[in-house]
Amino acid sequence: MACIHCGTAPVLRRDTATARMLMICPECKARGDVALHEARARISWEIVNDDTLPRHGCRNGTYPRFVQASGAWGYGCKACGFAATGYATLEGAVAGWMRESRSSKT
């Protein structure tokens, strides 16, 4: 599944010292969750690259970018700079994006 932001095919990066891995776009650096199993790495890539996720409601609405910093997940819109953080999991950040998308339409 290509990156929804730039269309580039992802690569699987492995850290041989820790056995952790992730799927990452070599072009725009969008990525999935760090995982111990390749299946989880691929599934998390599919989660962050789901083209059925609603785009942001700003004028240049784009697909959400999911990021992890200081152990917490967040999401944002690169077009307008809107962002929210503080989610414990990637799935929590996706749920937050969906909630935000619904509330911005009302």
Phi and psi restraints in degrees (range 20) as a CNS / XPLOR table:
assign (resid 1 and name C) (resid 2 and name N)
       (resid 2 and name CA) (resid 2 and name C) 1.0 -73.3 20.0 2
assign (resid 2 and name N) (resid 2 and name CA)
       (resid 2 and name C) (resid 3 and name N) 1.0 160.1 20.0 2
assign (resid 2 and name C) (resid 3 and name N)
       (resid 3 and name CA) (resid 3 and name C) 1.0 -65.3 20.0 2
assign (resid 3 and name N) (resid 3 and name CA)
       (resid 3 and name C) (resid 4 and name N) 1.0 131.7 20.0 2
assign (resid 3 and name C) (resid 4 and name N)
       (resid 4 and name CA) (resid 4 and name C) 1.0 -74.4 20.0 2
assign (resid 4 and name N) (resid 4 and name CA)
       (resid 4 and name C) (resid 5 and name N) 1.0 -12.8 20.0 2
assign (resid 4 and name C) (resid 5 and name N)
       (resid 5 and name CA) (resid 5 and name C) 1.0 -88.6 20.0 2
assign (resid 5 and name N) (resid 5 and name CA)
       (resid 5 and name C) (resid 6 and name N) 1.0 -37.5 20.0 2
assign (resid 5 and name C) (resid 6 and name N)
       (resid 6 and name CA) (resid 6 and name C) 1.0 -133.2 20.0 2
assign (resid 6 and name N) (resid 6 and name CA)
       (resid 6 and name C) (resid 7 and name N) 1.0 -8.2 20.0 2
assign (resid 6 and name C) (resid 7 and name N)
       (resid 7 and name CA) (resid 7 and name C) 1.0 83.6 20.0 2
assign (resid 7 and name N) (resid 7 and name CA)
       (resid 7 and name C) (resid 8 and name N) 1.0 4.7 20.0 2
assign (resid 7 and name C) (resid 8 and name N)
       (resid 8 and name CA) (resid 8 and name C) 1.0 -82.9 20.0 2
assign (resid 8 and name N) (resid 8 and name CA)
       (resid 8 and name C) (resid 9 and name N) 1.0 144.7 20.0 2
assign (resid 8 and name C) (resid 9 and name N)
       (resid 9 and name CA) (resid 9 and name C) 1.0 -72.3 20.0 2
assign (resid 9 and name N) (resid 9 and name CA)
       (resid 9 and name C) (resid 10 and name N) 1.0 138.9 20.0 2
assign (resid 9 and name C) (resid 10 and name N)
       (resid 10 and name CA) (resid 10 and name C) 1.0 -76.5 20.0 2
assign (resid 10 and name N) (resid 10 and name CA)
       (resid 10 and name C) (resid 11 and name N) 1.0 164.4 20.0 2
assign (resid 10 and name C) (resid 11 and name N)
       (resid 11 and name CA) (resid 11 and name C) 1.0 -123.4 20.0 2
assign (resid 11 and name N) (resid 11 and name CA)
       (resid 11 and name C) (resid 12 and name N) 1.0 150.9 20.0 2
assign (resid 11 and name C) (resid 12 and name N)
       (resid 12 and name CA) (resid 12 and name C) 1.0 -94.1 20.0 2
assign (resid 12 and name N) (resid 12 and name CA)
       (resid 12 and name C) (resid 13 and name N) 1.0 117.8 20.0 2
assign (resid 12 and name C) (resid 13 and name N)
       (resid 13 and name CA) (resid 13 and name C) 1.0 -104.7 20.0 2
assign (resid 13 and name N) (resid 13 and name CA)
       (resid 13 and name C) (resid 14 and name N) 1.0 133.9 20.0 2
assign (resid 13 and name C) (resid 14 and name N)
       (resid 14 and name CA) (resid 14 and name C) 1.0 -120.2 20.0 2
assign (resid 14 and name N) (resid 14 and name CA)
       (resid 14 and name C) (resid 15 and name N) 1.0 139.9 20.0 2
assign (resid 14 and name C) (resid 15 and name N)
       (resid 15 and name CA) (resid 15 and name C) 1.0 -102.5 20.0 2
assign (resid 15 and name N) (resid 15 and name CA)
       (resid 15 and name C) (resid 16 and name N) 1.0 106.8 20.0 2
assign (resid 15 and name C) (resid 16 and name N)
       (resid 16 and name CA) (resid 16 and name C) 1.0 -67.1 20.0 2
assign (resid 16 and name N) (resid 16 and name CA)
       (resid 16 and name C) (resid 17 and name N) 1.0 -24.7 20.0 2
assign (resid 16 and name C) (resid 17 and name N)
       (resid 17 and name CA) (resid 17 and name C) 1.0 -71.4 20.0 2
assign (resid 17 and name N) (resid 17 and name CA)
       (resid 17 and name C) (resid 18 and name N) 1.0 -34.4 20.0 2
assign (resid 17 and name C) (resid 18 and name N)
       (resid 18 and name CA) (resid 18 and name C) 1.0 -113.3 20.0 2
assign (resid 18 and name N) (resid 18 and name CA)
       (resid 18 and name C) (resid 19 and name N) 1.0 -7.9 20.0 2
assign (resid 18 and name C) (resid 19 and name N)
       (resid 19 and name CA) (resid 19 and name C) 1.0 67.2 20.0 2
assign (resid 19 and name N) (resid 19 and name CA)
       (resid 19 and name C) (resid 20 and name N) 1.0 14.1 20.0 2
assign (resid 19 and name C) (resid 20 and name N)
       (resid 20 and name CA) (resid 20 and name C) 1.0 -88.1 20.0 2
assign (resid 20 and name N) (resid 20 and name CA)
       (resid 20 and name C) (resid 21 and name N) 1.0 154.0 20.0 2
assign (resid 20 and name C) (resid 21 and name N)
       (resid 21 and name CA) (resid 21 and name C) 1.0 -149.0 20.0 2
assign (resid 21 and name N) (resid 21 and name CA)
       (resid 21 and name C) (resid 22 and name N) 1.0 163.0 20.0 2
assign (resid 21 and name C) (resid 22 and name N)
       (resid 22 and name CA) (resid 22 and name C) 1.0 -156.9 20.0 2
assign (resid 22 and name N) (resid 22 and name CA)
       (resid 22 and name C) (resid 23 and name N) 1.0 156.9 20.0 2
assign (resid 22 and name C) (resid 23 and name N)
       (resid 23 and name CA) (resid 23 and name C) 1.0 -95.5 20.0 2
assign (resid 23 and name N) (resid 23 and name CA)
       (resid 23 and name C) (resid 24 and name N) 1.0 132.4 20.0 2
assign (resid 23 and name C) (resid 24 and name N)
       (resid 24 and name CA) (resid 24 and name C) 1.0 -142.1 20.0 2
assign (resid 24 and name N) (resid 24 and name CA)
       (resid 24 and name C) (resid 25 and name N) 1.0 146.4 20.0 2
assign (resid 24 and name C) (resid 25 and name N)
       (resid 25 and name CA) (resid 25 and name C) 1.0 -82.6 20.0 2
assign (resid 25 and name N) (resid 25 and name CA)
       (resid 25 and name C) (resid 26 and name N) 1.0 121.0 20.0 2
assign (resid 25 and name C) (resid 26 and name N)
       (resid 26 and name CA) (resid 26 and name C) 1.0 -70.2 20.0 2
assign (resid 26 and name N) (resid 26 and name CA)
       (resid 26 and name C) (resid 27 and name N) 1.0 -16.6 20.0 2
assign (resid 26 and name C) (resid 27 and name N)
       (resid 27 and name CA) (resid 27 and name C) 1.0 -87.2 20.0 2
assign (resid 27 and name N) (resid 27 and name CA)
       (resid 27 and name C) (resid 28 and name N) 1.0 -59.2 20.0 2
assign (resid 27 and name C) (resid 28 and name N)
       (resid 28 and name CA) (resid 28 and name C) 1.0 -105.4 20.0 2
assign (resid 28 and name N) (resid 28 and name CA)
       (resid 28 and name C) (resid 29 and name N) 1.0 -3.5 20.0 2
assign (resid 28 and name C) (resid 29 and name N)
       (resid 29 and name CA) (resid 29 and name C) 1.0 71.5 20.0 2
assign (resid 29 and name N) (resid 29 and name CA)
       (resid 29 and name C) (resid 30 and name N) 1.0 13.5 20.0 2
assign (resid 29 and name C) (resid 30 and name N)
       (resid 30 and name CA) (resid 30 and name C) 1.0 -62.4 20.0 2
assign (resid 30 and name N) (resid 30 and name CA)
       (resid 30 and name C) (resid 31 and name N) 1.0 144.3 20.0 2
assign (resid 30 and name C) (resid 31 and name N)
       (resid 31 and name CA) (resid 31 and name C) 1.0 -148.7 20.0 2
assign (resid 31 and name N) (resid 31 and name CA)
       (resid 31 and name C) (resid 32 and name N) 1.0 163.2 20.0 2
assign (resid 31 and name C) (resid 32 and name N)
       (resid 32 and name CA) (resid 32 and name C) 1.0 -93.4 20.0 2
assign (resid 32 and name N) (resid 32 and name CA)
       (resid 32 and name C) (resid 33 and name N) 1.0 -166.1 20.0 2
assign (resid 32 and name C) (resid 33 and name N)
       (resid 33 and name CA) (resid 33 and name C) 1.0 -79.6 20.0 2
assign (resid 33 and name N) (resid 33 and name CA)
       (resid 33 and name C) (resid 34 and name N) 1.0 150.4 20.0 2
assign (resid 33 and name C) (resid 34 and name N)
       (resid 34 and name CA) (resid 34 and name C) 1.0 -74.0 20.0 2
assign (resid 34 and name N) (resid 34 and name CA)
       (resid 34 and name C) (resid 35 and name N) 1.0 132.1 20.0 2
assign (resid 34 and name C) (resid 35 and name N)
       (resid 35 and name CA) (resid 35 and name C) 1.0 -138.9 20.0 2
assign (resid 35 and name N) (resid 35 and name CA)
       (resid 35 and name C) (resid 36 and name N) 1.0 162.3 20.0 2
assign (resid 35 and name C) (resid 36 and name N)
       (resid 36 and name CA) (resid 36 and name C) 1.0 -92.4 20.0 2
assign (resid 36 and name N) (resid 36 and name CA)
       (resid 36 and name C) (resid 37 and name N) 1.0 -14.3 20.0 2
assign (resid 36 and name C) (resid 37 and name N)
       (resid 37 and name CA) (resid 37 and name C) 1.0 -124.9 20.0 2
assign (resid 37 and name N) (resid 37 and name CA)
       (resid 37 and name C) (resid 38 and name N) 1.0 139.4 20.0 2
assign (resid 37 and name C) (resid 38 and name N)
       (resid 38 and name CA) (resid 38 and name C) 1.0 -60.5 20.0 2
assign (resid 38 and name N) (resid 38 and name CA)
       (resid 38 and name C) (resid 39 and name N) 1.0 -36.5 20.0 2
assign (resid 38 and name C) (resid 39 and name N)
       (resid 39 and name CA) (resid 39 and name C) 1.0 -60.7 20.0 2
assign (resid 39 and name N) (resid 39 and name CA)
       (resid 39 and name C) (resid 40 and name N) 1.0 -43.1 20.0 2
assign (resid 39 and name C) (resid 40 and name N)
       (resid 40 and name CA) (resid 40 and name C) 1.0 -66.0 20.0 2
assign (resid 40 and name N) (resid 40 and name CA)
       (resid 40 and name C) (resid 41 and name N) 1.0 -39.4 20.0 2
assign (resid 40 and name C) (resid 41 and name N)
       (resid 41 and name CA) (resid 41 and name C) 1.0 -61.0 20.0 2
assign (resid 41 and name N) (resid 41 and name CA)
       (resid 41 and name C) (resid 42 and name N) 1.0 -43.2 20.0 2
assign (resid 41 and name C) (resid 42 and name N)
       (resid 42 and name CA) (resid 42 and name C) 1.0 -69.3 20.0 2
assign (resid 42 and name N) (resid 42 and name CA)
       (resid 42 and name C) (resid 43 and name N) 1.0 -40.2 20.0 2
assign (resid 42 and name C) (resid 43 and name N)
       (resid 43 and name CA) (resid 43 and name C) 1.0 -64.1 20.0 2
assign (resid 43 and name N) (resid 43 and name CA)
       (resid 43 and name C) (resid 44 and name N) 1.0 -42.4 20.0 2
assign (resid 43 and name C) (resid 44 and name N)
       (resid 44 and name CA) (resid 44 and name C) 1.0 -66.7 20.0 2
assign (resid 44 and name N) (resid 44 and name CA)
       (resid 44 and name C) (resid 45 and name N) 1.0 -32.0 20.0 2
assign (resid 44 and name C) (resid 45 and name N)
       (resid 45 and name CA) (resid 45 and name C) 1.0 -63.0 20.0 2
assign (resid 45 and name N) (resid 45 and name CA)
       (resid 45 and name C) (resid 46 and name N) 1.0 -42.4 20.0 2
assign (resid 45 and name C) (resid 46 and name N)
       (resid 46 and name CA) (resid 46 and name C) 1.0 -64.6 20.0 2
assign (resid 46 and name N) (resid 46 and name CA)
       (resid 46 and name C) (resid 47 and name N) 1.0 -35.8 20.0 2
assign (resid 46 and name C) (resid 47 and name N)
       (resid 47 and name CA) (resid 47 and name C) 1.0 -63.6 20.0 2
assign (resid 47 and name N) (resid 47 and name CA)
       (resid 47 and name C) (resid 48 and name N) 1.0 -46.2 20.0 2
assign (resid 47 and name C) (resid 48 and name N)
       (resid 48 and name CA) (resid 48 and name C) 1.0 -78.2 20.0 2
assign (resid 48 and name N) (resid 48 and name CA)
       (resid 48 and name C) (resid 49 and name N) 1.0 -11.6 20.0 2
assign (resid 48 and name C) (resid 49 and name N)
       (resid 49 and name CA) (resid 49 and name C) 1.0 -115.4 20.0 2
assign (resid 49 and name N) (resid 49 and name CA)
       (resid 49 and name C) (resid 50 and name N) 1.0 29.8 20.0 2
assign (resid 49 and name C) (resid 50 and name N)
       (resid 50 and name CA) (resid 50 and name C) 1.0 -77.4 20.0 2
assign (resid 50 and name N) (resid 50 and name CA)
       (resid 50 and name C) (resid 51 and name N) 1.0 111.1 20.0 2
assign (resid 50 and name C) (resid 51 and name N)
       (resid 51 and name CA) (resid 51 and name C) 1.0 -76.5 20.0 2
assign (resid 51 and name N) (resid 51 and name CA)
       (resid 51 and name C) (resid 52 and name N) 1.0 2.6 20.0 2
assign (resid 51 and name C) (resid 52 and name N)
       (resid 52 and name CA) (resid 52 and name C) 1.0 -93.1 20.0 2
assign (resid 52 and name N) (resid 52 and name CA)
       (resid 52 and name C) (resid 53 and name N) 1.0 -5.5 20.0 2
assign (resid 52 and name C) (resid 53 and name N)
       (resid 53 and name CA) (resid 53 and name C) 1.0 -63.9 20.0 2
assign (resid 53 and name N) (resid 53 and name CA)
       (resid 53 and name C) (resid 54 and name N) 1.0 139.7 20.0 2
assign (resid 53 and name C) (resid 54 and name N)
       (resid 54 and name CA) (resid 54 and name C) 1.0 -67.4 20.0 2
assign (resid 54 and name N) (resid 54 and name CA)
       (resid 54 and name C) (resid 55 and name N) 1.0 145.1 20.0 2
assign (resid 54 and name C) (resid 55 and name N)
       (resid 55 and name CA) (resid 55 and name C) 1.0 -78.0 20.0 2
assign (resid 55 and name N) (resid 55 and name CA)
       (resid 55 and name C) (resid 56 and name N) 1.0 161.5 20.0 2
assign (resid 55 and name C) (resid 56 and name N)
       (resid 56 and name CA) (resid 56 and name C) 1.0 -66.9 20.0 2
assign (resid 56 and name N) (resid 56 and name CA)
       (resid 56 and name C) (resid 57 and name N) 1.0 152.0 20.0 2
assign (resid 56 and name C) (resid 57 and name N)
       (resid 57 and name CA) (resid 57 and name C) 1.0 -82.8 20.0 2
assign (resid 57 and name N) (resid 57 and name CA)
       (resid 57 and name C) (resid 58 and name N) 1.0 6.2 20.0 2
assign (resid 57 and name C) (resid 58 and name N)
       (resid 58 and name CA) (resid 58 and name C) 1.0 -74.9 20.0 2
assign (resid 58 and name N) (resid 58 and name CA)
       (resid 58 and name C) (resid 59 and name N) 1.0 173.9 20.0 2
assign (resid 58 and name C) (resid 59 and name N)
       (resid 59 and name CA) (resid 59 and name C) 1.0 -56.2 20.0 2
assign (resid 59 and name N) (resid 59 and name CA)
       (resid 59 and name C) (resid 60 and name N) 1.0 -39.8 20.0 2
assign (resid 59 and name C) (resid 60 and name N)
       (resid 60 and name CA) (resid 60 and name C) 1.0 -104.9 20.0 2
assign (resid 60 and name N) (resid 60 and name CA)
       (resid 60 and name C) (resid 61 and name N) 1.0 33.0 20.0 2
assign (resid 60 and name C) (resid 61 and name N)
       (resid 61 and name CA) (resid 61 and name C) 1.0 -37.5 20.0 2
assign (resid 61 and name N) (resid 61 and name CA)
       (resid 61 and name C) (resid 62 and name N) 1.0 124.9 20.0 2
assign (resid 61 and name C) (resid 62 and name N)
       (resid 62 and name CA) (resid 62 and name C) 1.0 -119.8 20.0 2
assign (resid 62 and name N) (resid 62 and name CA)
       (resid 62 and name C) (resid 63 and name N) 1.0 171.6 20.0 2
assign (resid 62 and name C) (resid 63 and name N)
       (resid 63 and name CA) (resid 63 and name C) 1.0 -66.2 20.0 2
assign (resid 63 and name N) (resid 63 and name CA)
       (resid 63 and name C) (resid 64 and name N) 1.0 153.4 20.0 2
assign (resid 63 and name C) (resid 64 and name N)
       (resid 64 and name CA) (resid 64 and name C) 1.0 -69.8 20.0 2
assign (resid 64 and name N) (resid 64 and name CA)
       (resid 64 and name C) (resid 65 and name N) 1.0 148.5 20.0 2
assign (resid 64 and name C) (resid 65 and name N)
       (resid 65 and name CA) (resid 65 and name C) 1.0 -107.0 20.0 2
assign (resid 65 and name N) (resid 65 and name CA)
       (resid 65 and name C) (resid 66 and name N) 1.0 125.1 20.0 2
assign (resid 65 and name C) (resid 66 and name N)
       (resid 66 and name CA) (resid 66 and name C) 1.0 -100.7 20.0 2
assign (resid 66 and name N) (resid 66 and name CA)
       (resid 66 and name C) (resid 67 and name N) 1.0 131.5 20.0 2
assign (resid 66 and name C) (resid 67 and name N)
       (resid 67 and name CA) (resid 67 and name C) 1.0 -132.0 20.0 2
assign (resid 67 and name N) (resid 67 and name CA)
       (resid 67 and name C) (resid 68 and name N) 1.0 156.4 20.0 2
assign (resid 67 and name C) (resid 68 and name N)
       (resid 68 and name CA) (resid 68 and name C) 1.0 -126.8 20.0 2
assign (resid 68 and name N) (resid 68 and name CA)
       (resid 68 and name C) (resid 69 and name N) 1.0 127.3 20.0 2
assign (resid 68 and name C) (resid 69 and name N)
       (resid 69 and name CA) (resid 69 and name C) 1.0 -143.4 20.0 2
assign (resid 69 and name N) (resid 69 and name CA)
       (resid 69 and name C) (resid 70 and name N) 1.0 136.3 20.0 2
assign (resid 69 and name C) (resid 70 and name N)
       (resid 70 and name CA) (resid 70 and name C) 1.0 52.5 20.0 2
assign (resid 70 and name N) (resid 70 and name CA)
       (resid 70 and name C) (resid 71 and name N) 1.0 36.3 20.0 2
assign (resid 70 and name C) (resid 71 and name N)
       (resid 71 and name CA) (resid 71 and name C) 1.0 81.1 20.0 2
assign (resid 71 and name N) (resid 71 and name CA)
       (resid 71 and name C) (resid 72 and name N) 1.0 -0.2 20.0 2
assign (resid 71 and name C) (resid 72 and name N)
       (resid 72 and name CA) (resid 72 and name C) 1.0 -116.6 20.0 2
assign (resid 72 and name N) (resid 72 and name CA)
       (resid 72 and name C) (resid 73 and name N) 1.0 145.4 20.0 2
assign (resid 72 and name C) (resid 73 and name N)
       (resid 73 and name CA) (resid 73 and name C) 1.0 -91.7 20.0 2
assign (resid 73 and name N) (resid 73 and name CA)
       (resid 73 and name C) (resid 74 and name N) 1.0 155.6 20.0 2
assign (resid 73 and name C) (resid 74 and name N)
       (resid 74 and name CA) (resid 74 and name C) 1.0 -153.9 20.0 2
assign (resid 74 and name N) (resid 74 and name CA)
       (resid 74 and name C) (resid 75 and name N) 1.0 -179.2 20.0 2
assign (resid 74 and name C) (resid 75 and name N)
       (resid 75 and name CA) (resid 75 and name C) 1.0 -144.0 20.0 2
assign (resid 75 and name N) (resid 75 and name CA)
       (resid 75 and name C) (resid 76 and name N) 1.0 164.5 20.0 2
assign (resid 75 and name C) (resid 76 and name N)
       (resid 76 and name CA) (resid 76 and name C) 1.0 -168.0 20.0 2
assign (resid 76 and name N) (resid 76 and name CA)
       (resid 76 and name C) (resid 77 and name N) 1.0 171.5 20.0 2
assign (resid 76 and name C) (resid 77 and name N)
       (resid 77 and name CA) (resid 77 and name C) 1.0 -114.0 20.0 2
assign (resid 77 and name N) (resid 77 and name CA)
       (resid 77 and name C) (resid 78 and name N) 1.0 118.6 20.0 2
assign (resid 77 and name C) (resid 78 and name N)
       (resid 78 and name CA) (resid 78 and name C) 1.0 -70.9 20.0 2
assign (resid 78 and name N) (resid 78 and name CA)
       (resid 78 and name C) (resid 79 and name N) 1.0 -21.7 20.0 2
assign (resid 78 and name C) (resid 79 and name N)
       (resid 79 and name CA) (resid 79 and name C) 1.0 -71.0 20.0 2
assign (resid 79 and name N) (resid 79 and name CA)
       (resid 79 and name C) (resid 80 and name N) 1.0 -40.9 20.0 2
assign (resid 79 and name C) (resid 80 and name N)
       (resid 80 and name CA) (resid 80 and name C) 1.0 -117.7 20.0 2
assign (resid 80 and name N) (resid 80 and name CA)
       (resid 80 and name C) (resid 81 and name N) 1.0 -9.2 20.0 2
assign (resid 80 and name C) (resid 81 and name N)
       (resid 81 and name CA) (resid 81 and name C) 1.0 89.3 20.0 2
assign (resid 81 and name N) (resid 81 and name CA)
       (resid 81 and name C) (resid 82 and name N) 1.0 -1.1 20.0 2
assign (resid 81 and name C) (resid 82 and name N)
       (resid 82 and name CA) (resid 82 and name C) 1.0 -59.6 20.0 2
assign (resid 82 and name N) (resid 82 and name CA)
       (resid 82 and name C) (resid 83 and name N) 1.0 137.3 20.0 2
assign (resid 82 and name C) (resid 83 and name N)
       (resid 83 and name CA) (resid 83 and name C) 1.0 -155.2 20.0 2
assign (resid 83 and name N) (resid 83 and name CA)
       (resid 83 and name C) (resid 84 and name N) 1.0 155.1 20.0 2
assign (resid 83 and name C) (resid 84 and name N)
       (resid 84 and name CA) (resid 84 and name C) 1.0 -146.2 20.0 2
assign (resid 84 and name N) (resid 84 and name CA)
       (resid 84 and name C) (resid 85 and name N) 1.0 142.6 20.0 2
assign (resid 84 and name C) (resid 85 and name N)
       (resid 85 and name CA) (resid 85 and name C) 1.0 -134.8 20.0 2
assign (resid 85 and name N) (resid 85 and name CA)
       (resid 85 and name C) (resid 86 and name N) 1.0 178.7 20.0 2
assign (resid 85 and name C) (resid 86 and name N)
       (resid 86 and name CA) (resid 86 and name C) 1.0 105.6 20.0 2
assign (resid 86 and name N) (resid 86 and name CA)
       (resid 86 and name C) (resid 87 and name N) 1.0 14.2 20.0 2
assign (resid 86 and name C) (resid 87 and name N)
       (resid 87 and name CA) (resid 87 and name C) 1.0 -92.5 20.0 2
assign (resid 87 and name N) (resid 87 and name CA)
       (resid 87 and name C) (resid 88 and name N) 1.0 138.0 20.0 2
assign (resid 87 and name C) (resid 88 and name N)
       (resid 88 and name CA) (resid 88 and name C) 1.0 -71.9 20.0 2
assign (resid 88 and name N) (resid 88 and name CA)
       (resid 88 and name C) (resid 89 and name N) 1.0 -28.4 20.0 2
assign (resid 88 and name C) (resid 89 and name N)
       (resid 89 and name CA) (resid 89 and name C) 1.0 -133.3 20.0 2
assign (resid 89 and name N) (resid 89 and name CA)
       (resid 89 and name C) (resid 90 and name N) 1.0 162.3 20.0 2
assign (resid 89 and name C) (resid 90 and name N)
       (resid 90 and name CA) (resid 90 and name C) 1.0 -60.9 20.0 2
assign (resid 90 and name N) (resid 90 and name CA)
       (resid 90 and name C) (resid 91 and name N) 1.0 -42.9 20.0 2
assign (resid 90 and name C) (resid 91 and name N)
       (resid 91 and name CA) (resid 91 and name C) 1.0 -62.8 20.0 2
assign (resid 91 and name N) (resid 91 and name CA)
       (resid 91 and name C) (resid 92 and name N) 1.0 -35.4 20.0 2
assign (resid 91 and name C) (resid 92 and name N)
       (resid 92 and name CA) (resid 92 and name C) 1.0 -64.6 20.0 2
assign (resid 92 and name N) (resid 92 and name CA)
       (resid 92 and name C) (resid 93 and name N) 1.0 -40.0 20.0 2
assign (resid 92 and name C) (resid 93 and name N)
       (resid 93 and name CA) (resid 93 and name C) 1.0 -65.8 20.0 2
assign (resid 93 and name N) (resid 93 and name CA)
       (resid 93 and name C) (resid 94 and name N) 1.0 -38.7 20.0 2
assign (resid 93 and name C) (resid 94 and name N)
       (resid 94 and name CA) (resid 94 and name C) 1.0 -63.0 20.0 2
assign (resid 94 and name N) (resid 94 and name CA)
       (resid 94 and name C) (resid 95 and name N) 1.0 -43.5 20.0 2
assign (resid 94 and name C) (resid 95 and name N)
       (resid 95 and name CA) (resid 95 and name C) 1.0 -62.1 20.0 2
assign (resid 95 and name N) (resid 95 and name CA)
       (resid 95 and name C) (resid 96 and name N) 1.0 -39.4 20.0 2
assign (resid 95 and name C) (resid 96 and name N)
       (resid 96 and name CA) (resid 96 and name C) 1.0 -63.0 20.0 2
assign (resid 96 and name N) (resid 96 and name CA)
       (resid 96 and name C) (resid 97 and name N) 1.0 -40.9 20.0 2
assign (resid 96 and name C) (resid 97 and name N)
       (resid 97 and name CA) (resid 97 and name C) 1.0 -62.2 20.0 2
assign (resid 97 and name N) (resid 97 and name CA)
       (resid 97 and name C) (resid 98 and name N) 1.0 -44.1 20.0 2
assign (resid 97 and name C) (resid 98 and name N)
       (resid 98 and name CA) (resid 98 and name C) 1.0 -62.7 20.0 2
assign (resid 98 and name N) (resid 98 and name CA)
       (resid 98 and name C) (resid 99 and name N) 1.0 -42.9 20.0 2
assign (resid 98 and name C) (resid 99 and name N)
       (resid 99 and name CA) (resid 99 and name C) 1.0 -62.6 20.0 2
assign (resid 99 and name N) (resid 99 and name CA)
       (resid 99 and name C) (resid 100 and name N) 1.0 -45.8 20.0 2
assign (resid 99 and name C) (resid 100 and name N)
       (resid 100 and name CA) (resid 100 and name C) 1.0 -61.0 20.0 2
assign (resid 100 and name N) (resid 100 and name CA)
       (resid 100 and name C) (resid 101 and name N) 1.0 -40.4 20.0 2
assign (resid 100 and name C) (resid 101 and name N)
       (resid 101 and name CA) (resid 101 and name C) 1.0 -65.4 20.0 2
assign (resid 101 and name N) (resid 101 and name CA)
       (resid 101 and name C) (resid 102 and name N) 1.0 -39.8 20.0 2
assign (resid 101 and name C) (resid 102 and name N)
       (resid 102 and name CA) (resid 102 and name C) 1.0 -68.5 20.0 2
assign (resid 102 and name N) (resid 102 and name CA)
       (resid 102 and name C) (resid 103 and name N) 1.0 -42.4 20.0 2
assign (resid 102 and name C) (resid 103 and name N)
       (resid 103 and name CA) (resid 103 and name C) 1.0 -72.5 20.0 2
assign (resid 103 and name N) (resid 103 and name CA)
       (resid 103 and name C) (resid 104 and name N) 1.0 -26.6 20.0 2
assign (resid 103 and name C) (resid 104 and name N)
       (resid 104 and name CA) (resid 104 and name C) 1.0 -76.8 20.0 2
assign (resid 104 and name N) (resid 104 and name CA)
       (resid 104 and name C) (resid 105 and name N) 1.0 -13.0 20.0 2
assign (resid 104 and name C) (resid 105 and name N)
       (resid 105 and name CA) (resid 105 and name C) 1.0 -92.5 20.0 2
assign (resid 105 and name N) (resid 105 and name CA)
       (resid 105 and name C) (resid 106 and name N) 1.0 -7.9 20.0 2
